[in-house]
Amino acid sequence: MSAAIEASPVTSDAGSEPGDTVVRGACPHDCPDTCALLVTVRKGRAIRVAGHPDHGSTAGVLCTKVSRYPERTYSPDRLLTPMRRVGKKGEGRFEQVSWDEALDDIAARLKSIAARDPQRILPYSYAGTMGWVQGEGMGSRLFHKMGASLLDRTICSSPGMTGLQYTLGGSVGMDVEQFVNSRLILIWGSNPITSSVHFWAIAQEAKRRGAKLIAIDPHRTDTALKCHEHIALMPGTDAALALGLMHLLIAEGRIDQDYVARHTVGFEALAERASAWTPARTASVCGISEDQVRSLAHDYATIRPAAIRLNYGMQRVYGAANAVRAVACLPALIGAWRDPAGGLLLSSSHMVPATPARHVRTELLPGARPRTINMVEIGDALLAADPPIEAVVVYNSNPVAVAPESDKVIRGFAREDLFTVVLEHFQTDTADYADYLLPATTQLEHFDVHKAYGHWYVLANQPAIEPLGQARSNSDVFRDLARRMGYTDPLLQASDEAIARDAMDWSSPLAGPEAYERMIREGWIKMRHADAPYAEGSFPTPSGKCEFYSERLKREGHDPLPDWLPNRESRHADPALAARYPLAMISPPARHFLNSSFVNVASLQATEREQRCEIHPDDAAARGIADGDQVRVFNDRGSFLARARVSDRTRRDLVVAWGLWWHKLVPGARNVNAVTGQALTDLGRGPTFYDCLVEVEKAA
């Protein structure tokens, strides 16, 4: 079901021929950039996906992954018919069935379980598409009506968003397009060459104009190599560095007294906490030099406008939310928010007037609220939840590959008494364990609407081609399941357009007049915020100020001030474990994959070649490991095999292992999540993928 309003025609792009049509779209993937697309269609077939040159923040450029979208859409491995399992779970053997056969049986099985206890049914989904329509719109409505267990969708951003919520009032911040005018850019916990190429293009233009770029990252990433400076702190010490910067800014009288007095809460208490974070202590905890701490504080205080591009790499550890809180305090201390090109950006999600409760229709929930299962803990949940989970419906995710502590996740999905339905494009690791495998449409084949978390636009995606084979959109599948289960509520038959209209307050002044209609016609709209939205405070906190000290956190039994909380798996918190497993491991995304998407695209897989891990020469020599050796990375949770790259781009005592391969595509059938754990963060109940100690040995 596409939108009723007609999009403005696009007659051609740079490579079109007479008779071609060009359709406006939007990238659906879990990336802050959310690109505007132009899809060229020739005789009913998409032949090219390009960026739209008029879109403000992405400017016609696509990453390598999305530029090859036709290769993914028309892959010979694409799922095009409903399938029913005929082999053992995990073998991946299926037979074709009709949609009627599949949906009738699925509806009957779910209805039977729901009659006994609907909480024994669990939806599992995340950001395989970020769209309001094909993401959580109809799926959440159906599972709410069913009374199924709720899923706590925390696997990526919840600790950072929670930290921002208690400090700035929400996921708010700078306009990414303003970074071009910044004079100092701290790229903190981010490798935008891999994960946000359009921000990197903006930062490069700022650099050409004279801006200084400083990367703060445990690993000398491709981004860090191109910055003026790189501060290689240990994983999980970002809050310590932020507190050390506060110490110097306050001690040396470099704060903006007027901004602090008028637009912040709790400065005196914050100053007292920061007083303990001398350069010596900060350097010792972070594993860097005192000179680096002092130099960074001096630059941040004296180079204006100063901007921080924070990203999710630094919030995959135990103290994640506190770390984000600490970094988010810095711009207010120096009054950086006064400048359009100053401040901070982690996520812009709350710069859009979204209406999530109306979108997923929480009124459909039963009177007694169902239990909540944290998606990070899916391994334990499938093996030990009480009452047990009897059915899982997976869409927009691949938990067997992406969830931590893989061995537990695999054992859980391998349960013969677990009824599993998977909506997918390809036969992923998770799909191998499905009882029914349902072919889903790709972004080129359905309608959707997307907000971004890296800029201020909302974009429409028009279907460019007819669905391939028997593929069906998520919204269509869930509407059909609702009918077959006997649910008659009109909200469960809402059109795609109605779902999109429910997702946002389209009448908000931020959106402008006729916002929905303009978005459909023109492809996107940009929210109408001031260039420097927090120049005069007006943060969306209870006080309207940047809250260094949070009364809400105090009432909830937490520390009201940000603090450094050491990694649970570290020499600081667990010296005995660190003696057995002396190497910290981080597992950032491989450049040509996006989480577990694109892993099976032949050209991208060939570029990545194989699962790799990087180790410092000193650590390699101590273990008899040479560059190119096959190594085993292990801890008490499991192990995986990887090709060693010996390089001083990683610091000592650190291993960098790139994700996220499908298990079945690598030697040993395990990816990096074989060794990551299910422990949760300080606030936000997020994952601690980078709070992980390992040992490495040459593989037999």
ZAFI-417557 format. One record per residue (C-alpha): x, y, z; residue number from 1. Coordinates in steps of 0.5 Angstrom, whole numbers. Layout:
    c1    c2    c3   i
     X     Y     Z NUM
...
This chain:
    c1    c2    c3   i
     0     0     0   1
     3     6    -2   2
     2    13     0   3
    -5    17    -3   4
    -1    23    -5   5
     3    23   -11   6
    10    24   -11   7
    13    30   -15   8
    16    26   -22   9
    23    25   -23  10
    25    25   -30  11
    32    23   -30  12
    39    22   -27  13
    46    22   -29  14
    46    15   -33  15
    38    15   -35  16
    36    13   -42  17
    29    15   -45  18
    24    11   -42  19
    27    10   -35  20
    24    12   -29  21
    27    15   -23  22
    24    14   -16  23
    25    18   -10  24
    27    13    -4  25
    31    13     3  26
    36     9     6  27
    33     4    11  28
    39     2    15  29
    42     3    22  30
    46     9    20  31
    45    16    22  32
    46    19    15  33
    39    16    13  34
    41    18     5  35
    36    21     0  36
    36    16    -6  37
    34    16   -13  38
    33     9   -16  39
    33     9   -24  40
    28     3   -26  41
    29     1   -33  42
    23    -4   -36  43
    21    -6   -29  44
    28    -7   -26  45
    32    -3   -22  46
    39    -2   -25  47
    42     4   -21  48
    41     7   -14  49
    44    13   -13  50
    44    19    -8  51
    40    25    -9  52
    44    31   -10  53
    39    36    -7  54
    39    33     0  55
    42    38     5  56
    46    33     9  57
    48    27     4  58
    49    31    -2  59
    48    25    -7  60
    54    21    -4  61
    52    14    -2  62
    57     9     2  63
    59     3    -2  64
    54    -2     1  65
    48     2    -1  66
    50     4    -8  67
    50    -4    -9  68
    43    -4    -7  69
    41    -7   -14  70
    46   -13   -13  71
    43   -14    -6  72
    36   -14    -8  73
    37   -19   -14  74
    41   -23   -11  75
    41   -31   -13  76
    40   -32    -6  77
    34   -28    -5  78
    28   -31    -1  79
    22   -31    -6  80
    17   -36    -3  81
    15   -38     4  82
    18   -44     7  83
    17   -49    12  84
    23   -53    16  85
    24   -60    14  86
    30   -61    17  87
    33   -61    24  88
    34   -54    27  89
    40   -50    25  90
    41   -55    18  91
    37   -50    14  92
    33   -55    10  93
    26   -52     8  94
    21   -54     3  95
    16   -49    -1  96
     9   -48     2  97
     4   -43     0  98
     3   -36     4  99
    -4   -39     6 100
    -1   -45     8 101
     4   -41    12 102
     0   -36    15 103
    -6   -41    17 104
    -1   -45    21 105
     3   -39    24 106
    -4   -36    26 107
    -7   -42    29 108
     0   -44    33 109
     0   -37    36 110
    -7   -37    37 111
    -7   -43    41 112
    -1   -41    45 113
    -4   -34    47 114
   -10   -38    49 115
    -6   -41    55 116
    -1   -35    56 117
     1   -30    51 118
     7   -28    54 119
    10   -34    52 120
    10   -31    45 121
    16   -26    44 122
    17   -21    38 123
    24   -20    36 124
    26   -14    32 125
    31    -8    31 126
    33    -4    26 127
    34    -8    20 128
    29    -3    17 129
    29     4    21 130
    22     6    17 131
    16     8    21 132
    12     3    17 133
    16    -3    16 134
    19    -3    22 135
    15    -3    29 136
     8     0    26 137
     4    -6    25 138
     8   -11    28 139
     8    -8    35 140
     0    -7    34 141
    -1   -14    33 142
     3   -16    39 143
     0   -11    43 144
    -7   -14    42 145
    -4   -21    43 146
    -1   -19    50 147
     5   -22    48 148
    12   -21    52 149
    14   -14    50 150
    21   -13    48 151
    26    -8    51 152
    30    -6    44 153
    36    -4    47 154
    42    -7    43 155
    45    -1    40 156
    43     6    43 157
    39     6    49 158
    45     8    54 159
    47    14    50 160
    40    16    49 161
    39    15    57 162
    45    19    59 163
    42    25    54 164
    35    24    57 165
    38    26    64 166
    43    31    62 167
    40    35    56 168
    33    32    56 169
    33    28    50 170
    37    26    44 171
    38    33    42 172
    44    37    39 173
    47    40    33 174
    45    41    26 175
    50    36    23 176
    50    41    17 177
    53    46    22 178
    60    42    23 179
    62    45    17 180
    63    52    20 181
    66    49    27 182
    74    50    28 183
    75    44    33 184
    71    38    32 185
    72    32    37 186
    70    26    34 187
    69    22    40 188
    68    14    40 189
    66    14    32 190
    69    12    26 191
    65    16    21 192
    69    14    15 193
    66     7    16 194
    59     9    20 195
    57    16    18 196
    61    18    11 197
    57    24    10 198
    59    27    17 199
    66    25    15 200
    65    29     8 201
    63    35    12 202
    68    34    17 203
    73    34    12 204
    71    41     9 205
    71    44    16 206
    78    41    16 207
    80    45     9 208
    77    51    12 209
    82    51    18 210
    78    46    23 211
    82    42    28 212
    80    35    28 213
    82    30    34 214
    80    23    34 215
    78    20    41 216
    78    12    40 217
    82     6    43 218
    84     4    36 219
    87     8    31 220
    82     8    26 221
    82    10    18 222
    78    16    21 223
    84    17    27 224
    89    17    21 225
    86    23    18 226
    85    27    24 227
    90    32    27 228
    91    28    33 229
    89    22    36 230
    88    20    43 231
    88    13    44 232
    85    12    51 233
    83     5    54 234
    76     2    53 235
    71     5    58 236
    75    11    60 237
    71    16    57 238
    68    19    63 239
    75    19    66 240
    77    23    60 241
    71    28    61 242
    72    29    68 243
    79    30    67 244
    78    36    62 245
    72    39    67 246
    78    39    72 247
    82    43    68 248
    77    48    65 249
    74    49    72 250
    81    50    75 251
    84    54    70 252
    78    59    70 253
    76    57    62 254
    69    56    63 255
    63    61    61 256
    61    63    67 257
    55    67    65 258
    52    61    61 259
    53    56    67 260
    50    61    71 261
    44    62    67 262
    43    55    63 263
    45    50    68 264
    44    46    74 265
    49    43    79 266
    55    46    77 267
    58    47    84 268
    57    39    85 269
    60    38    79 270
    66    42    80 271
    67    38    87 272
    67    31    83 273
    71    34    78 274
    76    36    83 275
    79    29    84 276
    80    28    77 277
    87    31    76 278
    91    30    70 279
    95    25    73 280
    89    21    75 281
    86    22    69 282
    92    20    65 283
    93    13    69 284
    86    11    68 285
    85    12    61 286
    92    10    59 287
    95    16    56 288
    99    22    57 289
    98    28    62 290
   100    32    56 291
    95    29    52 292
    90    31    57 293
    92    38    58 294
    93    39    51 295
    86    37    49 296
    83    41    55 297
    87    47    52 298
    84    46    45 299
    77    45    47 300
    77    52    52 301
    80    56    47 302
    78    54    40 303
    71    57    38 304
    67    54    35 305
    68    47    39 306
    64    41    37 307
    63    34    39 308
    61    29    35 309
    60    23    40 310
    58    16    37 311
    56     9    40 312
    63     6    40 313
    64     9    47 314
    57     7    50 315
    58    -1    49 316
    61    -1    56 317
    58    -2    63 318
    59     6    65 319
    56     8    58 320
    50    12    60 321
    55    16    65 322
    60    17    60 323
    55    20    55 324
    53    24    61 325
    60    27    63 326
    61    28    55 327
    55    32    54 328
    56    37    60 329
    62    39    57 330
    59    44    51 331
    55    48    57 332
    61    49    61 333
    65    53    56 334
    58    56    53 335
    59    52    46 336
    52    52    45 337
    52    59    44 338
    55    58    37 339
    51    54    31 340
    57    50    30 341
    58    49    37 342
    55    44    42 343
    55    36    41 344
    51    31    37 345
    50    24    39 346
    43    23    36 347
    38    28    33 348
    32    23    34 349
    28    28    39 350
    29    33    34 351
    23    31    30 352
    16    31    34 353
    15    23    34 354
     9    20    37 355
    11    13    39 356
     5    11    43 357
     0    13    38 358
     5    10    32 359
     5     3    36 360
    -2     4    39 361
     0     2    46 362
    -8     3    48 363
    -8    -4    45 364
    -4    -7    50 365
    -8   -11    55 366
   -10    -9    62 367
    -5   -13    66 368
     2   -10    62 369
     6   -16    60 370
    13   -18    62 371
    19   -15    58 372
    25   -19    55 373
    31   -15    54 374
    33   -17    47 375
    41   -17    50 376
    39   -22    54 377
    36   -27    49 378
    40   -32    50 379
    38   -33    57 380
    31   -31    56 381
    30   -37    51 382
    34   -42    56 383
    31   -40    62 384
    25   -35    62 385
    19   -37    67 386
    14   -38    64 387
    18   -40    58 388
    18   -37    51 389
    14   -42    47 390
    14   -38    40 391
    19   -32    37 392
    17   -28    31 393
    23   -25    28 394
    23   -19    23 395
    28   -14    22 396
    34   -17    26 397
    39   -23    26 398
    39   -25    33 399
    43   -31    32 400
    49   -27    29 401
    48   -20    33 402
    46   -22    40 403
    52   -23    45 404
    54   -30    48 405
    53   -33    41 406
    53   -40    44 407
    47   -39    49 408
    43   -36    43 409
    44   -42    39 410
    42   -47    44 411
    36   -43    45 412
    34   -42    38 413
    36   -50    37 414
    30   -52    42 415
    25   -57    38 416
    20   -54    43 417
    21   -47    40 418
    16   -45    35 419
    20   -40    31 420
    18   -35    25 421
    23   -31    21 422
    21   -25    16 423
    27   -24    12 424
    31   -23     5 425
    36   -28     6 426
    37   -35     9 427
    41   -32    15 428
    44   -35    21 429
    37   -34    25 430
    33   -36    19 431
    37   -43    19 432
    33   -44    26 433
    26   -42    23 434
    20   -47    23 435
    17   -42    18 436
    21   -37    13 437
    17   -32    10 438
    20   -27     4 439
    20   -20     6 440
    20   -14     1 441
    27   -10     1 442
    27    -2     1 443
    26    -2    -7 444
    19    -6    -6 445
    15    -2    -1 446
    13     5     2 447
    16     7     8 448
    17    14    12 449
    24    15    16 450
    26    20    21 451
    34    20    22 452
    38    20    28 453
    44    24    25 454
    40    30    22 455
    34    34    22 456
    30    31    16 457
    24    26    15 458
    24    22     8 459
    19    19     4 460
    21    12     1 461
    17    10    -5 462
    17     3    -8 463
    21     3   -15 464
    19    -4   -17 465
    14    -9   -16 466
    16   -14   -10 467
    20   -20   -13 468
    17   -27   -13 469
    12   -28    -7 470
    16   -23    -3 471
    11   -19     2 472
    12   -13     6 473
    12   -13    14 474
     6    -9    14 475
     2   -13    10 476
     4   -20    13 477
     2   -17    20 478
    -5   -15    17 479
    -6   -21    15 480
    -4   -25    21 481
    -9   -20    25 482
   -14   -22    21 483
   -13   -30    21 484
   -12   -29    29 485
   -19   -26    29 486
   -18   -19    31 487
   -23   -14    28 488
   -20    -8    31 489
   -19    -3    25 490
   -12    -1    28 491
   -10    -7    26 492
   -12    -6    19 493
    -9     1    18 494
    -6     3    11 495
     1     4    11 496
     0    12    10 497
    -5    12    16 498
     1     8    20 499
     6    14    17 500
     1    19    19 501
     1    16    26 502
     8    16    27 503
     9    24    28 504
     6    30    29 505
     5    33    22 506
     2    39    25 507
     8    41    29 508
    11    48    27 509
    17    44    27 510
    15    41    21 511
    12    47    17 512
     5    47    14 513
     2    41    10 514
     9    37    12 515
     6    30    10 516
     4    32     4 517
    10    36     2 518
    15    30     4 519
    11    26     0 520
    11    31    -6 521
    19    33    -5 522
    22    27    -2 523
    24    30     5 524
    22    36    10 525
    27    39    15 526
    25    41    22 527
    25    48    23 528
    30    49    29 529
    34    55    30 530
    41    55    28 531
    43    54    35 532
    37    51    38 533
    40    52    45 534
    44    58    45 535
    39    61    51 536
    38    54    54 537
    31    52    53 538
    33    45    54 539
    28    40    54 540
    29    38    61 541
    25    39    67 542
    29    45    69 543
    30    47    62 544
    37    47    63 545
    43    43    62 546
    43    38    68 547
    50    37    71 548
    46    35    77 549
    40    31    76 550
    34    31    81 551
    31    25    77 552
    36    21    78 553
    37    22    85 554
    29    20    86 555
    30    14    82 556
    36    12    87 557
    42    13    82 558
    48    18    83 559
    45    25    81 560
    52    27    78 561
    56    23    72 562
    62    19    74 563
    67    14    71 564
    65     7    72 565
    70     2    70 566
    69    -4    66 567
    66   -10    70 568
    72   -14    66 569
    78   -10    67 570
    84    -9    72 571
    80    -4    76 572
    74    -8    77 573
    76   -15    77 574
    84   -16    77 575
    83   -24    77 576
    79   -24    71 577
    84   -19    68 578
    90   -24    70 579
    87   -30    66 580
    84   -26    60 581
    89   -20    60 582
    87   -17    53 583
    81   -12    52 584
    77   -13    46 585
    73    -8    42 586
    69   -11    36 587
    67    -5    31 588
    63    -6    25 589
    67    -8    19 590
    67    -2    13 591
    63    -6     8 592
    58    -9    13 593
    53    -6    17 594
    51   -10    23 595
    50   -17    20 596
    47   -14    13 597
    50   -14     7 598
    55   -20     9 599
    52   -24     4 600
    53   -19    -2 601
    59   -22    -6 602
    62   -16    -8 603
    63   -14    -1 604
    64   -20     2 605
    70   -21    -3 606
    73   -14    -1 607
    72   -16     7 608
    75   -23     5 609
    75   -26    12 610
    74   -25    19 611
    80   -21    22 612
    83   -18    29 613
    88   -13    30 614
    93   -14    35 615
    99   -10    38 616
   106   -12    36 617
   108   -13    43 618
   102   -17    45 619
   103   -21    39 620
   110   -23    40 621
   109   -25    47 622
   104   -30    44 623
   108   -32    38 624
   103   -29    33 625
   106   -27    27 626
   102   -23    22 627
    97   -27    18 628
    97   -33    23 629
    90   -36    24 630
    89   -34    31 631
    83   -37    37 632
    80   -31    41 633
    77   -34    47 634
    75   -33    54 635
    70   -37    59 636
    64   -35    54 637
    67   -38    48 638
    72   -37    42 639
    72   -35    35 640
    77   -36    29 641
    80   -30    26 642
    86   -28    21 643
    91   -24    25 644
    93   -17    23 645
    99   -15    27 646
   100    -7    27 647
   101    -1    32 648
    94     2    30 649
    92    -2    36 650
    95     0    43 651
    98    -5    47 652
    93    -9    51 653
    87    -9    46 654
    85   -13    41 655
    80   -10    35 656
    76   -16    32 657
    71   -13    26 658
    64   -15    26 659
    59   -18    24 660
    60   -24    20 661
    55   -29    20 662
    57   -35    24 663
    56   -40    18 664
    61   -36    13 665
    67   -36    17 666
    72   -42    20 667
    69   -45    26 668
    62   -42    25 669
    63   -37    30 670
    63   -29    30 671
    66   -24    35 672
    59   -25    39 673
    62   -32    41 674
    66   -28    47 675
    61   -22    48 676
    57   -22    54 677
    50   -21    56 678
    51   -16    62 679
    48    -9    62 680
    50    -2    62 681
    49     2    68 682
    43     6    66 683
    39     4    59 684
    39    -3    60 685
    44    -3    54 686
    49    -8    52 687
    57    -8    54 688
    60   -11    47 689
    66    -7    49 690
    67    -9    56 691
    70   -16    54 692
    77   -19    56 693
    80   -24    52 694
    86   -28    51 695
    89   -30    44 696
    93   -36    42 697
    95   -38    35 698
    90   -43    32 699
    92   -51    32 700
